[in-house]
Each structure stands twice: as C-alpha cells, then as structure tokens.
C-alpha cells in the first residue's frame, strides 16, 4: 500500500516539476496571460471613465473577469503541446493513475498562471482606485478561486484537445461552469469595499475548490481517454 | 429478469427502431389530446388571477417548459452516464437526441418568461435569479451540442459530449444556488409546497395536465430524433438495407 502511495506521489511531483520547468523555458508563454490580464484591465479606464468612484464601482468585476479570461486563454497549454508531440498519449498509457498525472499538470498550470495573476493583481487593483486596506481580500479570493478555474478548465481542454480549432468552443464549454466562482469571488471583493463580512463567500470559494479538486481530475482523465482513443 | 431482458432487447438498435416506430403514433395522439384538454382548461375554464388578471395564463406554457428544461437535462446526463458506464450505444443516442429538445424547451421558457415579465415586472429582461440560471442552462445545452457537432467520429463525439453533460449536471445545482444568493426577484415556487399549495385546483389541474402533455411530447420528439440517429448510425447493417428497400418498394 505504501509503495503504491509513494509511486503516485512520485508521479505527481515528476509531472509537476517537468511542466513547471517547461513553462519556465517558454518565457513568452508564461508572460502572455499576465500581459493579457494587464491590458484588459487597463482598457476599462480608457473605455469607461477616469473617475475614481466609477472605477472603484466596477473594479471587483473587472479584475475578476479579466483574471478569468486570462486563465481561460492559457488553459490550452495544459495539454496542447503534449498532445501534439505525442507525449500525452504516453502519459495516458503509463502505469500511474491518470488522475494523479492530471493533478500534477493542473497544479503546474496554476503555479505558472493563476498564482502569478494573483500576485500581480494588487498592482492592477490600485490602478482602479482600489483601497489598499482591502487588497488582502482580493488576493484571498483569487488564491482560492483561480485553482478551481484551472481544475474545471482542464476538463474542457481535455475534451477539445483533439480538435484543430478548439479555442472558441473551449470558451463556450467552460465559461458557464465558471459563473459560480465569478459570483462569489467578485461579490466578496465588492462587499469588502463596503466593509461587510465576506467570510461566507470565502468559505464557498474554498468549498468549490475542494469539490473541483476531488471531482475534476477524474472527469479530465475520462475525457482524455475518450479524445485520445 | 423478464424486465431486464426486455430492456436488453429494447437497447438493441434494430428492436428499438421497430418498437419505437409502433409507439410514436399512440404517443403523438396522447400528446395532442392532453394539449387540447390542458389548453382548454387553462385558457377558458380557469378563472383570471386576482392580481395578474388574464396575463398569468402564459404560465401554462412557461412553467411546464421550465420544468422540462431541467428534466430533459437530467435525462440527457443520466443517459450519457449509462452509455459511458455500460457502453450502451442506444443510451448515447438518447442523450444526444435530447440535447436540442432540451435547449428548445429552455429557449421557450426564456421567451415566455420574458413576455410574462414585461407586464408584471415592467421589463423584458431582468437579471432575476431563476431567469439567469435558465439562461445559463441554455448555455450548458449549447456547449453539449457544440461539442457533439465538433467531432467527426460519432462515437468520440457522443462520449465527449456525454462527459460534458455529466459535468454540467453536477454544476446545475451549484449554479442555481449561487445565482439565487446573488439576486432574486422571481415569485416563489407555488406548486411544490405540497402541504398547502398556494395555487387553486382550477389552475393547478391544467398546469399539471400541460406538464404531462409536454413530457409525452418530449418522448415523441425524442423517439423520432433517436430513430433517425439509429438509422444513420447503423447504415452499414443489413436490417437498415432491408428497411430502406421495403420503404422504397
């Protein structure tokens, strides 16, 4: 039993390290989602108004929707290149349980996108006249929410990885499933500005994270087996 | 055991095609009859509402379509799960034939809700919780249909879209409650309070008859679509050749 546990753990860390290393070697792919996040957020003052009260009013939604879209556009990197060079097929055929491999890849994806988006979000928030004492809540919601985005997104990528043009389709499949996270994340940030208690939303975000952590890898594994057949 | 054998036989494409063909005329007649009774009771017999006047009568279309939109999603996801677990071809056919029908019911519920909302709430569209989750349900249906259409190979398409349908079914309650906490303006449920329904029998009876009529209608359309799918899927087998020959002679 112990041996099985160890080998699953090894599989997880091996995949995780490999994917993080690959991401670090492709600097531009690492930076693209971040640049997208920055550009989209800075479009809002340009299109809306430079009035700080207006900006503050839309800031929670703007930050959350931009982070969500940036994550979605980066999702393909979880499986796309591995699918194209055939290594994904080898991973599916390996002895290790597929959901462990999926978890390793998703964890690596989150560390190289969601985590970085979270880290730069305070700077963007300040540009939208966001009060500094509430930056903590923003970071917390993104820390709890973006892993869920990566986990749910992995199902969508696994389903569309075999298709040549999966981009728009991926958005159609994944965005409706992202709605609860957007609602709780943005409303927590919004309510924190009015100094209201946001523990409820944070607990719900955490609950969604636990739920998707336990279920999504199995769905992704099943989807990979179907599309790679 | 006999029941099991019946389902086993029914699940073979050929038997399904034969049995469903003989069921459709009866079910279609039942649909028509129930629709006529339900509409008559709803539009002529039921009294006008003391607050909403005559305009509440759109409820006899709106509420059954909204019920069906969820029910069909459950059938679709359930059939997809059966198809994936026990590898039954027919279950996949049922699941994928249900998707466009369910999407149509959802669309109908949205349109009638919007028409009803204009005189009641004073706006064609409000971001009310139940309207919004119905809209998201439509998106979920469209996702399943788009994924199914994207694959060239039917088997892969059925199984991939089936997985998405199951993922969606887990998300439906989460989406529903998240949207409900987010915002609500909708009138509360009036039928499911079983101890003392806050709806009078003269309105409840046509509503329930319409709900049954919609369900039978769904079964009719589902069987018609599934028969076509089965015929297309099995086009290389002998019985399809025989059937087509018989049809043309």
Interface residues (C-beta under 8 A of the other chain):
Chain A: X155 X159 X160 X162 X163 X166 X169 X172 X173 X175 X176 X177 X179 X180 X183 X184 X187 X204 X208 X215 X219 X222 X223 X226 X227 X229
Chain B: X84 X136 X139 X140 X142 X143 X146 X147 X150 X151 X156 X159 X160 X163 X164 X166 X167 X168 X170 X171 X174 X175 X178 X179 X181 X182
